[in-house]
Amino acid sequence: MLLELAKERLQKIRETGFGEIRFGWAGGIEPGEPHYYRIQGPTFLIEYDNVQNKANHAHTVWRDLNGDFGRDILKEHYLNYGH
């Protein structure tokens, strides 16, 4: 099942083109400095957030922009769980 899902997602990326994928970084570059990055294409968004506990508590989210109805899962996590 997981392999099938991965193949499906990769096919969507191929159809929209690898040249449409963007990378963005915010934050420090030294160990212990908070940082965040995102990789985004027309059909997906990957977020990596490592801003707490001296950059020692990471969160990663994959969003399907055509199927998650615009939910901001990372934001929901921060609102619902005290860090």
MITORVO-733662 format. One record per atom (N, C-alpha, C, O, CB): residue number from 1; residue in one letter; atom name; x, y, z. Coordinates in steps of 0.2 Angstrom, whole numbers. Glycine has a CB too. Example, Ala and Ser with C-alpha at 12.3 -4.5 7.8 and 13.67 -1.06 7.14 Angstrom:
<marvos>
MARVO   i aa at     x     y     z
MARVO   1  a  N    66   -28    39
MARVO   1  a CA    62   -22    39
MARVO   1  a  C    66   -16    39
MARVO   1  a  O    71   -17    42
MARVO   1  a CB    57   -22    45
MARVO   2  s  N    64   -11    35
MARVO   2  s CA    68    -5    36
MARVO   2  s  C    64     0    39
MARVO   2  s  O    67     6    40
MARVO   2  s CB    70    -3    29
</marvos>
This chain:
<marvos>
MARVO   i aa at     x     y     z
MARVO   1  m  N     4    -6     0
MARVO   1  m CA     0     0     0
MARVO   1  m  C     4     6     0
MARVO   1  m  O     3    11    -4
MARVO   1  m CB    -5     0     6
MARVO   2  l  N     9     6     4
MARVO   2  l CA    14    12     5
MARVO   2  l  C    18    13    -2
MARVO   2  l  O    18    19    -4
MARVO   2  l CB    19    12    11
MARVO   3  l  N    20     8    -5
MARVO   3  l CA    24     9   -11
MARVO   3  l  C    19    11   -17
MARVO   3  l  O    21    15   -21
MARVO   3  l CB    27     2   -13
MARVO   4  e  N    13     9   -17
MARVO   4  e CA     8    11   -22
MARVO   4  e  C     7    19   -21
MARVO   4  e  O     6    22   -26
MARVO   4  e CB     2     7   -21
MARVO   5  l  N     6    21   -15
MARVO   5  l CA     5    28   -13
MARVO   5  l  C    11    32   -16
MARVO   5  l  O    10    38   -18
MARVO   5  l CB     4    29    -6
MARVO   6  a  N    17    30   -14
MARVO   6  a CA    23    33   -16
MARVO   6  a  C    24    34   -24
MARVO   6  a  O    25    39   -26
MARVO   6  a CB    29    30   -13
MARVO   7  k  N    22    29   -27
MARVO   7  k CA    22    29   -35
MARVO   7  k  C    17    34   -37
MARVO   7  k  O    18    37   -42
MARVO   7  k CB    20    22   -37
MARVO   8  e  N    11    34   -34
MARVO   8  e CA     6    39   -36
MARVO   8  e  C     8    46   -35
MARVO   8  e  O     7    50   -40
MARVO   8  e CB    -1    37   -32
MARVO   9  r  N    11    47   -30
MARVO   9  r CA    13    54   -28
MARVO   9  r  C    19    56   -33
MARVO   9  r  O    19    62   -36
MARVO   9  r CB    16    55   -21
MARVO  10  l  N    24    52   -34
MARVO  10  l CA    29    53   -39
MARVO  10  l  C    26    54   -46
MARVO  10  l  O    29    59   -49
MARVO  10  l CB    34    47   -39
MARVO  11  q  N    21    51   -48
MARVO  11  q CA    19    52   -55
MARVO  11  q  C    15    59   -55
MARVO  11  q  O    16    62   -60
MARVO  11  q CB    13    46   -56
MARVO  12  k  N    12    61   -50
MARVO  12  k CA     9    68   -50
MARVO  12  k  C    15    73   -51
MARVO  12  k  O    14    78   -54
MARVO  12  k CB     5    69   -44
MARVO  13  i  N    20    72   -47
MARVO  13  i CA    26    76   -48
MARVO  13  i  C    29    76   -55
MARVO  13  i  O    30    82   -57
MARVO  13  i CB    32    75   -43
MARVO  14  r  N    30    71   -58
MARVO  14  r CA    32    70   -65
MARVO  14  r  C    28    74   -69
MARVO  14  r  O    30    77   -74
MARVO  14  r CB    33    63   -67
MARVO  15  e  N    21    73   -68
MARVO  15  e CA    16    76   -73
MARVO  15  e  C    16    84   -73
MARVO  15  e  O    16    87   -78
MARVO  15  e CB     9    74   -71
MARVO  16  t  N    18    87   -67
MARVO  16  t CA    18    94   -66
MARVO  16  t  C    25    97   -67
MARVO  16  t  O    26   103   -69
MARVO  16  t CB    15    96   -59
MARVO  17  g  N    30    92   -67
MARVO  17  g CA    37    94   -69
MARVO  17  g  C    41    96   -63
MARVO  17  g  O    39   100   -58
MARVO  17  g CB    36   100   -73
MARVO  18  f  N    47    93   -63
MARVO  18  f CA    52    94   -57
MARVO  18  f  C    54   101   -57
MARVO  18  f  O    56   104   -52
MARVO  18  f CB    58    89   -58
MARVO  19  g  N    54   105   -63
MARVO  19  g CA    56   112   -63
MARVO  19  g  C    51   116   -59
MARVO  19  g  O    53   122   -58
MARVO  19  g CB    56   114   -70
MARVO  20  e  N    45   114   -57
MARVO  20  e CA    41   118   -54
MARVO  20  e  C    41   117   -46
MARVO  20  e  O    38   121   -42
MARVO  20  e CB    33   116   -56
MARVO  21  i  N    46   114   -44
MARVO  21  i CA    47   113   -37
MARVO  21  i  C    52   118   -34
MARVO  21  i  O    57   120   -37
MARVO  21  i CB    50   106   -35
MARVO  22  r  N    50   121   -28
MARVO  22  r CA    54   126   -25
MARVO  22  r  C    56   124   -18
MARVO  22  r  O    53   120   -15
MARVO  22  r CB    50   133   -25
MARVO  23  f  N    62   127   -16
MARVO  23  f CA    64   126    -9
MARVO  23  f  C    65   133    -6
MARVO  23  f  O    68   137    -9
MARVO  23  f CB    71   122   -10
MARVO  24  g  N    63   133     0
MARVO  24  g CA    64   139     4
MARVO  24  g  C    67   137    11
MARVO  24  g  O    65   132    14
MARVO  24  g CB    57   143     5
MARVO  25  w  N    71   142    14
MARVO  25  w CA    74   140    20
MARVO  25  w  C    73   147    24
MARVO  25  w  O    74   152    22
MARVO  25  w CB    82   139    19
MARVO  26  a  N    72   146    31
MARVO  26  a CA    72   151    36
MARVO  26  a  C    76   149    42
MARVO  26  a  O    75   144    44
MARVO  26  a CB    65   154    37
MARVO  27  g  N    80   153    45
MARVO  27  g CA    83   152    51
MARVO  27  g  C    90   151    51
MARVO  27  g  O    93   153    46
MARVO  27  g CB    80   146    54
MARVO  28  g  N    93   149    56
MARVO  28  g CA   100   148    56
MARVO  28  g  C   103   142    53
MARVO  28  g  O   100   138    50
MARVO  28  g CB   102   147    64
MARVO  29  i  N   110   142    52
MARVO  29  i CA   113   137    49
MARVO  29  i  C   118   133    53
MARVO  29  i  O   122   129    51
MARVO  29  i CB   117   140    43
MARVO  30  e  N   119   136    59
MARVO  30  e CA   123   132    64
MARVO  30  e  C   120   128    69
MARVO  30  e  O   114   128    70
MARVO  30  e CB   127   138    69
MARVO  31  p  N   123   122    71
MARVO  31  p CA   120   118    76
MARVO  31  p  C   116   121    82
MARVO  31  p  O   120   126    84
MARVO  31  p CB   125   112    78
MARVO  32  g  N   110   119    83
MARVO  32  g CA   107   122    89
MARVO  32  g  C   103   129    87
MARVO  32  g  O    99   131    91
MARVO  32  g CB   112   124    94
MARVO  33  e  N   103   131    81
MARVO  33  e CA   100   137    79
MARVO  33  e  C    93   135    76
MARVO  33  e  O    93   130    71
MARVO  33  e CB   104   141    74
MARVO  34  p  N    88   138    78
MARVO  34  p CA    81   136    75
MARVO  34  p  C    81   137    67
MARVO  34  p  O    84   142    65
MARVO  34  p CB    75   140    78
MARVO  35  h  N    77   132    64
MARVO  35  h CA    77   133    57
MARVO  35  h  C    71   130    54
MARVO  35  h  O    68   125    57
MARVO  35  h CB    83   130    53
MARVO  36  y  N    69   131    48
MARVO  36  y CA    63   129    45
MARVO  36  y  C    64   129    37
MARVO  36  y  O    68   133    35
MARVO  36  y CB    57   133    46
MARVO  37  y  N    62   123    34
MARVO  37  y CA    62   124    27
MARVO  37  y  C    56   121    24
MARVO  37  y  O    52   117    27
MARVO  37  y CB    68   120    24
MARVO  38  r  N    54   122    18
MARVO  38  r CA    49   119    14
MARVO  38  r  C    51   118     7
MARVO  38  r  O    55   121     4
MARVO  38  r CB    43   124    14
MARVO  39  i  N    48   112     4
MARVO  39  i CA    49   110    -2
MARVO  39  i  C    42   110    -5
MARVO  39  i  O    38   107    -3
MARVO  39  i CB    53   103    -3
MARVO  40  q  N    41   114   -11
MARVO  40  q CA    34   115   -13
MARVO  40  q  C    33   114   -21
MARVO  40  q  O    37   117   -24
MARVO  40  q CB    31   121   -11
MARVO  41  g  N    29   110   -23
MARVO  41  g CA    27   109   -30
MARVO  41  g  C    20   111   -31
MARVO  41  g  O    16   112   -26
MARVO  41  g CB    29   102   -33
MARVO  42  p  N    17   111   -37
MARVO  42  p CA    10   112   -38
MARVO  42  p  C     5   107   -34
MARVO  42  p  O     0   109   -33
MARVO  42  p CB     9   112   -45
MARVO  43  t  N     8   101   -33
MARVO  43  t CA     3    96   -30
MARVO  43  t  C     5    95   -23
MARVO  43  t  O     1    91   -19
MARVO  43  t CB     3    90   -34
MARVO  44  f  N    10    97   -20
MARVO  44  f CA    12    95   -13
MARVO  44  f  C    16   100   -10
MARVO  44  f  O    19   105   -13
MARVO  44  f CB    16    89   -14
MARVO  45  l  N    17    99    -3
MARVO  45  l CA    21   104     1
MARVO  45  l  C    24    99     7
MARVO  45  l  O    20    96    10
MARVO  45  l CB    16   110     4
MARVO  46  i  N    30   100     7
MARVO  46  i CA    34    97    13
MARVO  46  i  C    37   102    17
MARVO  46  i  O    40   107    15
MARVO  46  i CB    40    92    10
MARVO  47  e  N    35   102    24
MARVO  47  e CA    38   106    29
MARVO  47  e  C    42   103    34
MARVO  47  e  O    40    97    36
MARVO  47  e CB    32   110    32
MARVO  48  y  N    48   106    35
MARVO  48  y CA    52   103    41
MARVO  48  y  C    53   109    46
MARVO  48  y  O    56   114    44
MARVO  48  y CB    59   101    38
MARVO  49  d  N    51   108    52
MARVO  49  d CA    51   114    57
MARVO  49  d  C    55   111    63
MARVO  49  d  O    53   106    66
MARVO  49  d CB    44   116    59
MARVO  50  n  N    60   115    64
MARVO  50  n CA    65   113    70
MARVO  50  n  C    67   119    73
MARVO  50  n  O    72   122    73
MARVO  50  n CB    71   109    67
MARVO  51  v  N    62   122    77
MARVO  51  v CA    63   129    80
MARVO  51  v  C    63   128    88
MARVO  51  v  O    64   134    91
MARVO  51  v CB    58   134    78
MARVO  52  q  N    61   123    91
MARVO  52  q CA    61   122    98
MARVO  52  q  C    66   119   101
MARVO  52  q  O    70   115    98
MARVO  52  q CB    54   119   100
MARVO  53  n  N    67   120   108
MARVO  53  n CA    72   117   112
MARVO  53  n  C    79   117   109
MARVO  53  n  O    83   112   108
MARVO  53  n CB    70   109   113
MARVO  54  k  N    81   123   107
MARVO  54  k CA    88   124   103
MARVO  54  k  C    89   119    97
MARVO  54  k  O    94   116    96
MARVO  54  k CB    94   122   108
MARVO  55  a  N    83   119    93
MARVO  55  a CA    83   115    87
MARVO  55  a  C    84   108    88
MARVO  55  a  O    88   105    85
MARVO  55  a CB    88   118    82
MARVO  56  n  N    81   106    93
MARVO  56  n CA    81    98    95
MARVO  56  n  C    74    95    96
MARVO  56  n  O    73    91   100
MARVO  56  n CB    85    98   102
MARVO  57  h  N    69    98    92
MARVO  57  h CA    63    95    92
MARVO  57  h  C    60    97    85
MARVO  57  h  O    57   102    84
MARVO  57  h CB    58    98    98
MARVO  58  a  N    60    92    81
MARVO  58  a CA    58    93    74
MARVO  58  a  C    51    90    72
MARVO  58  a  O    49    85    75
MARVO  58  a CB    63    90    69
MARVO  59  h  N    48    94    68
MARVO  59  h CA    41    92    65
MARVO  59  h  C    42    91    57
MARVO  59  h  O    45    96    54
MARVO  59  h CB    35    96    67
MARVO  60  t  N    39    86    54
MARVO  60  t CA    39    86    47
MARVO  60  t  C    32    84    45
MARVO  60  t  O    29    80    47
MARVO  60  t CB    44    80    45
MARVO  61  v  N    30    88    39
MARVO  61  v CA    23    87    37
MARVO  61  v  C    23    86    29
MARVO  61  v  O    27    90    26
MARVO  61  v CB    18    93    39
MARVO  62  w  N    20    82    26
MARVO  62  w CA    19    81    19
MARVO  62  w  C    11    83    18
MARVO  62  w  O     7    80    21
MARVO  62  w CB    21    74    16
MARVO  63  r  N    10    88    14
MARVO  63  r CA     3    89    12
MARVO  63  r  C     2    88     5
MARVO  63  r  O     6    90     0
MARVO  63  r CB     2    97    14
MARVO  64  d  N    -4    85     3
MARVO  64  d CA    -6    84    -4
MARVO  64  d  C   -11    90    -5
MARVO  64  d  O   -17    90    -2
MARVO  64  d CB   -10    77    -5
MARVO  65  l  N    -9    95    -9
MARVO  65  l CA   -13   101   -10
MARVO  65  l  C   -19   100   -13
MARVO  65  l  O   -23   105   -14
MARVO  65  l CB    -8   106   -13
MARVO  66  n  N   -20    94   -16
MARVO  66  n CA   -26    93   -20
MARVO  66  n  C   -31    88   -16
MARVO  66  n  O   -36    86   -18
MARVO  66  n CB   -25    90   -26
MARVO  67  g  N   -29    87   -10
MARVO  67  g CA   -33    82    -6
MARVO  67  g  C   -34    83     1
MARVO  67  g  O   -37    79     5
MARVO  67  g CB   -30    75    -7
MARVO  68  d  N   -31    88     4
MARVO  68  d CA   -31    89    11
MARVO  68  d  C   -36    95    13
MARVO  68  d  O   -36    97    19
MARVO  68  d CB   -24    90    15
MARVO  69  f  N   -39    98     9
MARVO  69  f CA   -44   103    10
MARVO  69  f  C   -41   109    13
MARVO  69  f  O   -44   113    17
MARVO  69  f CB   -50   100    14
MARVO  70  g  N   -34   110    12
MARVO  70  g CA   -31   117    15
MARVO  70  g  C   -29   116    22
MARVO  70  g  O   -28   122    25
MARVO  70  g CB   -36   122    13
MARVO  71  r  N   -30   111    25
MARVO  71  r CA   -28   110    32
MARVO  71  r  C   -21   112    33
MARVO  71  r  O   -16   109    29
MARVO  71  r CB   -30   103    35
MARVO  72  d  N   -19   116    38
MARVO  72  d CA   -12   117    40
MARVO  72  d  C   -11   113    46
MARVO  72  d  O   -11   115    52
MARVO  72  d CB   -11   125    42
MARVO  73  i  N    -8   107    45
MARVO  73  i CA    -7   102    50
MARVO  73  i  C    -2   104    55
MARVO  73  i  O    -3   103    61
MARVO  73  i CB    -5    95    47
MARVO  74  l  N     3   107    53
MARVO  74  l CA     9   110    57
MARVO  74  l  C     6   115    62
MARVO  74  l  O     7   115    68
MARVO  74  l CB    15   113    53
MARVO  75  k  N     2   120    59
MARVO  75  k CA    -1   125    64
MARVO  75  k  C    -6   122    69
MARVO  75  k  O    -6   124    75
MARVO  75  k CB    -5   130    59
MARVO  76  e  N   -10   117    66
MARVO  76  e CA   -15   113    71
MARVO  76  e  C   -11   110    77
MARVO  76  e  O   -13   110    82
MARVO  76  e CB   -19   108    67
MARVO  77  h  N    -5   107    75
MARVO  77  h CA    -1   104    80
MARVO  77  h  C     1   108    85
MARVO  77  h  O     1   107    91
MARVO  77  h CB     5   100    77
MARVO  78  y  N     4   114    83
MARVO  78  y CA     6   119    88
MARVO  78  y  C     0   122    92
MARVO  78  y  O     2   123    98
MARVO  78  y CB    10   125    84
MARVO  79  l  N    -5   123    90
MARVO  79  l CA   -11   125    93
MARVO  79  l  C   -14   120    98
MARVO  79  l  O   -16   122   104
MARVO  79  l CB   -17   127    89
MARVO  80  n  N   -13   114    97
MARVO  80  n CA   -16   108   101
MARVO  80  n  C   -11   105   106
MARVO  80  n  O   -13   102   111
MARVO  80  n CB   -19   103    97
MARVO  81  y  N    -5   106   105
MARVO  81  y CA     0   103   109
MARVO  81  y  C     5   108   112
MARVO  81  y  O     9   111   108
MARVO  81  y CB     4    97   106
MARVO  82  g  N     6   109   118
MARVO  82  g CA    10   114   121
MARVO  82  g  C    17   111   120
MARVO  82  g  O    19   106   122
MARVO  82  g CB     9   115   128
MARVO  83  h  N    21   116   117
MARVO  83  h CA    29   114   117
MARVO  83  h  C    33   119   120
MARVO  83  h  O    39   119   120
MARVO  83  h CB    31   114   109
</marvos>
